[in-house]
Amino acid sequence: MDEQVPTQSRNDQLIRVFALALLVGAIALRIVHLREKPLWLDESWSHWFSGQTWGSLIAGVISYETHPPFYYSALKLWRSLFDDGALALRSLSLIASMATLVIVGQTARSMPHGGMNHSAWLAALSLAAVSPPIVEAARQARPYALLILAFAAALLFAFRIIQKWQDNNDDTRDWGLWLGYVLSLEGVLWLHTLGALQAFALFSSLALALISCGATRQRVLTFLGAHCVAGALWLPSFAILLQQQENWARGTWLVFRLESAGAEYLQAVAAPGVFGIGLFLLAFCGLIISLHNRKMRIFGMSLFVCAVVPALLEIILSMTVSPVFLGRTLAPAAVPIVLLASLPIGLSSRKLLPVTATACIAIGLLISSWQLVSRAPEERWGELGAALAKRLAPTDEVWLLPNELVLPLQLASPELSKRTRTQPLPFGFPAKFQDGPHPSGTAAVVALTPESARKLVKDARRRGVESVWVVSRFAWLFDPDSELAKAFGTQAIVEKDDHFAPLIVQRYRVNAPGAQADGAAAH
């Protein structure tokens, strides 16, 4: 007995050291190269929205966004306390991601593992710390890290409520758990439009637990009352969704392919390739093991529901209403996946195999996450701005297609925007609703028409512009018939540079020989 106490003390000390090292490693993984990477297009929207006055922010979200205003409001408050540089802007997501690790650890402790809480806690914490979708969300000034945090918190409160039900503890004074659950659920609903699908998964998992544990009158009334309150508080956000739904459904750029949905789901909630498959297999083993444990059965089923139901709902919506299947919107499901993957260590009587498998998969996920954080940014706005600054003549201009590209360019190269005229195409940002078609689903961004292209080129000739450098992304969507090239004329194109792909740079000579005649013929 005397030997067991020092041994246990040493084990506890090792666990603390490992947890501290894991925490430091998780922070490093989330912050490395973070300052150097320019804000990409969606992040520049976050910067723009959060930089508006409160009235303009709310009005802008209602007019231009399909998502609720909660994240932009939180980011606006954050910017009032800190700088508005790339690192400061992303630090809100970074802190939310670190808080998610704490929540995941607490959730693992909340499940009855038969005395193996420490082992399962470490496994869940390790896998969440290096999970590529959780790491990627932590590094972006977008709502996904906060969405993952809110989802994880709602899952934690739901599990503690289930524990109360399992223990037949229906203390009416214990409203703290339900309050925490409703507030977390509200966060899921208000952080993203598709958070409603995540909320439905939480609702379904808790309903399943209610049936399994015994649906007494008091439990049913409390359950229904809590979700009715959450639904009522969500109604303003739902009204925004209804207002934008028609425009989004008619103009979304997303394309859904059922045959690739499985691979996209794997990458969205685990990792691409063999390590993602390994995590899924470990999670599946955790589900099977939990189903054979009376106390753990409902927890395993709840995690399974939360992991797969949002993806199934997105597939159904994509096939019947409008394409909405997008990897980053499924990132909260990474939390139940890593919790399921932690169950083999917590429940298995033979530790060597699950410990080895978990360690190998964690190392593989670490490699995948490191490749993710160390790769070059997808949109290299800083490099593009520097390259243009060296090549522009005094009478040259930079045109941006679509008009929203002016946001990241101005953030990455403010000096270029000051010395050179930058023209968003076909109108300034944000555009007015009547300015043209909206192929990307937002009224703020419009496509080129033959009339607007001719007007732009005619105005450039009138002002004596020598060359126009057109920076485009998704030109196939915003200028599918090459109206701008037609307006300049067939002899106007000088060069095309795809070195910064997916950003494409094309240079046009405004008054090239024959260009005027080509433009007149096109008219």
Secondary structure by P-SEA (a helix, b strand, c coil): caaaaaaaaaaaaaaaaaaaaaaaaaaaaaccccccccccaaaaaaaaaaaccaaaaaaaaaccccccaaaaaaaaaaaaaccccccccaaaaaaaaaaaaaaaaaaaaacccccaaaaaaaaaaaaaaccaaaaaaaacccaaaaaaaaaaaaaaaaaaaaaaaaacccccccaaaaaaaaaaaaaaaaacccaaaaaaaaaaaaaaaaaaacccaaaaaaaaaaaaaaaaaaaaaaaaaaaaaaaaaacccbbbbccaaaaaaaaacccccaaaaaaaaaaaaaaaaaaacccaaaaaaaaaaaacaaaaaaaaaaacccccccccccccaaaaaaaaaacccccccccaaaaaaaaaaaaaaaaaaaaaaacccccaaaaaaaaaaacccccbbbbbccccaaaaaaaacaaaaaabbbbcccccccccccccccccccccbbbbcaaaaaaaaaaaaaacccbbbbbbcccccccccaaaaaaaccccccccccccccbbbbbbcccccaaaaaaaaac
